[in-house]
Amino acid sequence: MKHPLTRGAALVAGAAATTLAVVATATPAVAGPADKQRAAAGWLAGQLDGGVAVNEQYEFNDYGLSIDTGLALRAQGLKARKVSKISAALAEAVDSYTTGGEPDGAYSGATAKLASFVVRTGGDPADFGGVDLVERLEGLVSTDAPSEGRLQDRSDYGDFANSIGQSFAVQALHAVGSEQAAPVTSYLLQQQCEAGYFRLSFAAADAAEQGCDAAPGEPGQGADVTSLVVLNLLEVADPSAEVAAAIDDATAWLVAQQSDGGAFDGGPDAGVNSNSTGLAGWALGDAGLCGKAQQAAQWVKKQQAGGRDKALGVEKGAIAYDRAAFLQGKKQGIGVDTRDQWHRATAQAAPALENLRKVECKA
């Protein structure tokens, strides 16, 4: 049985949306890029209860998804007050999120993700909810060779540290000028395979190509991990030549994975989906490759609920995980058993919609 901290991991009726104008002929105006983005942000904001994403099916507060929602809203430059509410709610739940309720526990991925969120939203990670997240995160970094710089969990359930959490730590520690930023970054870069993608699970420095197959082999490892790493590395101010090269190699790999229709495959058992396509489009757009990012955004847009979808009419702006989920939603709406999937997909895919209106590109 998975620990509660990892449940639902791998991102409301009445959500605010812009009313479409009606022209003189009474023909509904076509929703433009800004409308699509605002609708997604409005729907996301409407999923929060006091700043917290609540999993209604399993009845628990999902603080990781709360952060995903806040980062998505921040990326779109919208709903600043909602982001502030998320931050306030997280400040009340620092220990429950980062320790999983274990008296002596500490999860490095959750700690790094929260510290990164606090930094990105203008808070003080050295004093957040009465906790010094920087000190806590630095205490979870290995100082022993050959794993120097590696994040490691302190838990009775095992060590779940991986490249996603490592990349959040890189962003947070660089932002606060920590001495641990350099070794943490170095260890993350060791997880990049020759092809350009980042593996999810760690491999030791003396086995750099361990786990680097011709195609990523772990579920969820496809475009998702590499996109998240790129997004975090792009937040590093004055990146080193090594970091810049890693971003170039990773984005080149992402470009090579994109289908002709603009979508991305999430890897084994995942298939083409909005999470993977949204994250990749978001990363490529932030990296300046907005030609490819626009293609991804166009695919994501086709999975978004609109005003004409009867069963989804009250869910305008939500983004389905994949085409099958979208078609099911059109027939049945979004229920308690599917809302988490829609929320997670929208949180990770919504920022990609910004690329619908970008005009300055590298390519």
Secondary structure, 3 states (H helix, E strand, C coil): CCCHHHCCCCCCCCCCCCCCCECCCCCECCCCHHHHHHHHHHHHHHCEECCEEEECCCCEEEHHHHHHHHHHHHHCCCCHHHHHHHHHHHHCCHHHHHHCCCCCCECHHHHHHHHHHHHHCCCCCCCECCECHHHHHHCCECCCCCCCCCECCECCCCCCCCHHHHHHHHHHHHHCCCCCHHHHHHHHHCCECCCCCECCCCCCHHHCCCCCCCCCCCCCHHHHHHHHHHHHHCCCCCCCHHHHHHHHHHHHHHHHHCCCCCCCECCCCCCECHHHHHHHHHHHHHCCCHHHHHHHHHHHHCCECCCCCHHHHHHCCCECCCHHHHHHHHHHCCCCCCHHHHHHHHHHHHHHHHHHHCCCCCC
